[in-house]
């Protein structure tokens, strides 16, 4: 959905409350996911998207409960399969705005096999990973984004595994829009979600979403104290090398739009493919049989 | 002896063009209105390696690859060795072999009890001399076979022209010359001592298709416009077909990164309102299991084709078996309702595809289709008017019921209804917003962990079976109704079972057979009725552990009847004589 479309539809102006479902989140007090949800409502209202033209696909995990709290179409599927299901929805109905929401375990552990493929295909969707570096729903086990030394219920002696770096990963596997945002900064988050939805192609947002229950208040404090905004550093998001540099900045955790590239999305490429397939006359389906009569 | 039914086997290395000779032979048969059937078999090599084919031509309707091979065309005995186990030879067998193969007569790798008549032909030499290339060896072989056994030679020439129609005239000519050289050699040099002679009456050309093609075609005809898949033998032809055809009809075929993604994409497309399917085999269906449960829970219509291969694990990817039955019926955790249908021949693959989409759309349920390598990759003829005769025209137009008017005032996606089917919205429908979920849910689709709601929703999902069973309970019956000995089989075994029953009946043995097309929900009434007159029941299946046998025992009361299991591991499909001899023992 582009801004032009929004301008074309002056009739109804949707408000945040139009996107809220009647279901109360199961999240713990202080959970970063509340911030992401609030920002998503803001972004949908800003884009004035009719609820029935939006589909939110999630997997399993605390954050994957999100579709239930939004009054759009939703699909709370199984663990790790957000991206294939979202790809199916988008390719079946390109006019629908497709948003994937899930956690770091869902995306970068069990669902990791799909990440590079959705990105390189440039499926026109927004993928928001609420990254809390812990397994919350199963109550505190090691996540693939946890740091070396982190003690969790399944890493009693401290993690010995190098963490996945979501932003580096996404830039390298071909995501055409890569951003990072602090769930504690709803304005930044909402702005980035708006841009991600407007972006034609695969847009990824690494949402730093602290887990109060299993990471304590320290995680939130650390994020707030160590994040900086790339727009304050005169960052050029079209430069891939600079994007990778600032993603790994020694000065702290960079947030904002880190990388963006214009590239035709998958559904448009597929439309071209269909045009090529139909250059020669296409027979009636019943007449295909003739091909099999020697 | 003139016969209107002939089975020819050929074996050689990849470069010998055995399979392509077989294809030309069945195509020739089909073009002259002869019933034709071809099975191919490969060694494990990607290219080259040994390959074999078995072709059956008949003036009458045939149901299987037939029985023992009467004529054997050999380019190399060494390559033939690989296929000994699956090519049962007639006694006597007539052999045409390339004299370039110097295997001594005593070392020929066939059962020594079998009488043989051998014609040695300098096949490679003739190909080189007359066509200028060893690549034409298979054409020389076709010429020899055609002349010796009276095969449809005009059809053969046509089929050769068609096969090479994209090449230069020179290529066509040299292949035709090679074929002619084979025929001339027979006329000039061979003194025919065997009695095999094929006779046929030319008729209207028949359709020649593979099961995988027929299924894909049926799916397109049924309105499927989304397909995702991951390549796996022996099902890949379905996604290849879809990849060529769907884009022409405004559809999408997507090659996914794995089977987890393939079924996920199909689930996404189904959720978004499209008729969608995937096809897989072996390991692929195991990987899909979890999400078949998701489709069951979220009541999503989709079709999953499993072209079974020899298992477990990697098994024998290029060979057949019927040992995925239990997985199709029960695979996935929880009480996950689904429908299972098994096509019985190539033409049936088309019909079953149409039915599968009909059931899945009408009842919002995943439908698993159980084909196998024997069905999916064989070529078989059928009449030109066969496909569009039945009521599949009505079936193909069925689409899921969507909510309208009142439904949308307080939309309940999983509303309790008499049939268990609730109108289903999809993105784009105003006021139809709901959440689909793998979580147990209430009528609106919201998650619940309530004991009573779980009981009610489970019952709702299974309630559909009753309605489905009333509408679709097709069982094929063969033989006299009052027979006391019966055979029950399923899927691709139908061909051998039907022919064996016919032969037994012709020989005066009163035997009947039943082959259900729909396996779940179970066609209870029809099979119960079938059992009534029987004293002895054979259950025939290509599953060592007898999966079908065990399944039947769960539904049918056999009482005093003797229940006999004819269950063996797969890799080779049933021969007609195998069933015939097994059942005939009852009368000895």
Interface residues (C-beta under 8 A of the other chain):
Chain A: X23 X50 X51 X52 X53 X54 X55 X57 X60 X65 X67 X68 X71 X72 X73 X74 X75 X76 X77 X78 X80 X81 X83 X84 X85 X86 X87 X88 X89 X90 X91 X92 X93 X95 X96 X113 X114 X117 X270 X273 X274 X277 X278 X282 X285 X286 X288 X289 X292 X293 X294
Chain B: X27 X28 X30 X31 X155 X158 X159 X162 X205 X206 X207 X208 X209 X213 X217 X220 X221 X226 X228 X244 X245 X247 X248 X249 X250 X252 X254 X256 X257 X258 X260 X261 X262 X263 X264 X265 X266 X267 X268 X269 X270 X271 X272 X273 X274 X276 X290 X291 X294 X298 X384 X387 X388 X425 X426 X427 X428 X429 X430 X431 X432 X433 X434 X435 X436 X437 X438 X439 X446 X447
